[in-house]
């Protein structure tokens, strides 16, 4: 990768800062043209740094996704594999429910299909980070047979999208996750 000129690095940093604010205020479909105007650059500069909206969303959420991946790594060695997995899923859900645009970025990643996904997309990183937790929990019998990390991320994303406009999205999302994990119709006796 060629070294960027100083002005290109400044433009990237300014665009990313403006995009973070715009997405937090307006959601993942914030106007790219308005982001360019606010950053004081042309729309071609936006496209040079971010060829499509998904690459912009990935850049906006990169630090948070990397922190979630690191958290998964920290939890992987825990003796209680079920608790480790649930702690990580709760952390991912809390971010997806409260960081505007993250859940939709994860949804768009999965909808793009495996041919369009690349190593830096949000869902690919979370899938790779969470898979060892899922495999360990499944190996200990703490997870129903056949449940995959993709299933769990889809569940979390759906819950986050369903609660994003609630007065307390994080609490409502965690409550729904608890219902999902316990089952809505527990077996009696």
C-alpha positions in Angstrom: 0.0 0.0 0.0 1.5 3.3 -1.0 2.1 6.0 1.6 -0.5 8.7 1.6 0.4 12.3 1.3 -0.1 14.4 4.4 -3.2 16.2 3.0 -4.8 12.8 2.1 -4.3 11.6 5.6 -5.8 14.8 7.0 -8.8 14.5 4.6 -9.3 10.9 5.7 -9.2 11.8 9.4 -11.6 14.7 8.8 -14.0 12.6 6.7 -14.0 9.9 9.3 -14.7 12.3 12.2 -17.5 14.0 10.3 -19.0 10.6 9.2 -19.0 9.4 12.8 -21.0 12.4 13.9 -23.3 12.2 10.9 -24.1 8.5 11.3 -24.6 9.0 15.1 -27.1 11.7 14.3 -28.8 10.5 11.1 -28.1 6.8 11.0 -26.2 4.6 8.5 -27.8 6.3 5.4 -26.4 9.7 6.2 -25.8 11.7 3.1 -22.3 11.2 1.7 -22.5 14.5 -0.1 -23.3 16.3 3.2 -20.4 14.5 4.9 -18.1 15.7 2.1 -19.4 19.3 2.4 -19.1 19.4 6.2 -15.6 18.0 5.9 -14.7 20.6 3.3 -13.8 18.2 0.6 -15.4 17.1 -2.7 -17.5 14.0 -3.2 -14.7 12.5 -5.3 -12.4 12.7 -2.2 -15.0 10.7 -0.2 -15.2 8.1 -3.0 -11.4 7.8 -3.1 -11.2 7.0 0.6 -14.5 5.1 0.8 -15.5 3.5 -2.5 -19.0 2.6 -1.2 -21.2 3.2 1.9 -20.3 -0.1 3.4 -16.6 0.8 3.5 -17.4 4.0 5.2 -19.5 2.2 7.8 -16.7 -0.3 8.4 -14.2 2.5 9.0 -16.6 4.3 11.3 -17.1 1.2 13.5 -13.6 -0.3 13.1 -12.4 0.7 16.6 -15.5 -0.6 18.4 -15.5 -3.9 16.4 -11.8 -4.4 17.1 -12.5 -3.9 20.9 -15.3 -6.5 20.7 -13.0 -8.9 19.0 -10.3 -8.3 21.6 -12.9 -8.9 24.4 -13.8 -12.3 22.7 -10.1 -13.2 22.8 -9.9 -12.3 26.5 -12.9 -14.5 27.3 -11.8 -17.6 25.3 -9.8 -19.1 28.1 -12.5 -18.9 30.7 -13.5 -22.1 32.4 -17.3 -21.4 32.2 -17.7 -21.5 28.4 -21.4 -20.6 28.6 -20.8 -17.6 30.7 -17.9 -16.4 28.5 -20.1 -16.7 25.4 -23.1 -14.9 27.0 -20.9 -12.1 28.3 -19.5 -11.5 24.8 -22.9 -11.7 23.1 -24.2 -9.2 25.6 -21.4 -6.9 24.9 -21.9 -7.1 21.1 -25.6 -6.6 21.6 -25.1 -3.6 23.9 -23.0 -1.9 21.2 -25.3 -2.9 18.3 -28.4 -1.6 20.2 -26.9 1.7 21.3 -24.3 2.7 18.5 -26.5 4.0 15.8 -25.8 2.3 12.5 -23.8 -0.6 13.8 -26.6 -3.2 13.6 -27.4 -2.1 10.0 -23.7 -2.3 9.0 -23.7 -5.9 10.3 -26.9 -6.7 8.4 -25.5 -5.3 5.2 -22.3 -7.3 5.7 -24.2 -10.5 5.8 -26.6 -9.6 3.0 -23.7 -8.9 0.7 -22.9 -12.7 0.7 -19.6 -14.4 1.1 -18.2 -13.4 -2.3 -18.6 -9.7 -1.5 -17.3 -9.9 2.1 -13.7 -9.3 2.9 -11.5 -9.7 6.0 -12.2 -6.2 7.3 -15.9 -6.2 7.3 -17.6 -5.9 10.7 -19.4 -9.2 10.6 -16.4 -11.2 9.3 -14.3 -9.9 12.2 -17.0 -10.6 14.8 -17.6 -14.1 13.3 -13.9 -14.9 13.5 -13.6 -13.6 17.0 -16.8 -15.3 18.4 -16.3 -18.6 16.7 -13.9 -20.0 19.3 -16.4 -19.1 22.1 -19.2 -20.9 20.3 -17.0 -24.0 19.6 -15.9 -24.2 23.2 -19.5 -23.7 24.5 -20.8 -26.3 22.1 -18.0 -28.7 23.0 -19.0 -28.4 26.7 -22.7 -29.0 25.9 -23.6 -25.5 26.8 -25.0 -24.7 23.4 -27.7 -26.5 21.4 -26.3 -28.7 18.6 -26.0 -26.9 15.3 -26.0 -23.4 16.6 -23.4 -21.3 14.8 -21.8 -17.9 15.4 -23.6 -16.7 12.3 -26.9 -17.7 13.9 -26.1 -15.9 17.1 -24.9 -12.7 15.3 -28.1 -12.7 13.2 -30.1 -13.0 16.4 -28.3 -10.2 18.1 -28.6 -8.0 15.0 -32.3 -8.6 14.8 -32.8 -7.8 18.4 -30.7 -4.6 18.1 -32.7 -3.4 15.0 -36.0 -4.2 16.8 -35.1 -2.1 19.8 -33.0 0.8 18.3 -35.9 3.3 18.6 -37.0 2.2 22.1 -36.5 4.7 25.0 -33.9 2.4 26.5 -32.6 0.2 23.7 -29.8 -1.5 25.6 -32.1 -2.7 28.4 -34.8 -3.8 26.0 -32.3 -5.6 23.9 -30.8 -7.4 26.8 -34.3 -8.4 28.0 -35.1 -9.8 24.6 -31.8 -11.7 24.5 -32.6 -13.2 27.8 -36.0 -14.3 26.5 -34.3 -15.9 23.5 -31.7 -17.7 25.5 -34.3 -19.0 28.0 -36.8 -19.8 25.4 -40.2 -18.3 25.2 -41.8 -21.6 26.1 -39.6 -23.4 28.6 -40.1 -27.2 28.9 -42.1 -28.0 32.1 -41.0 -30.8 34.4 
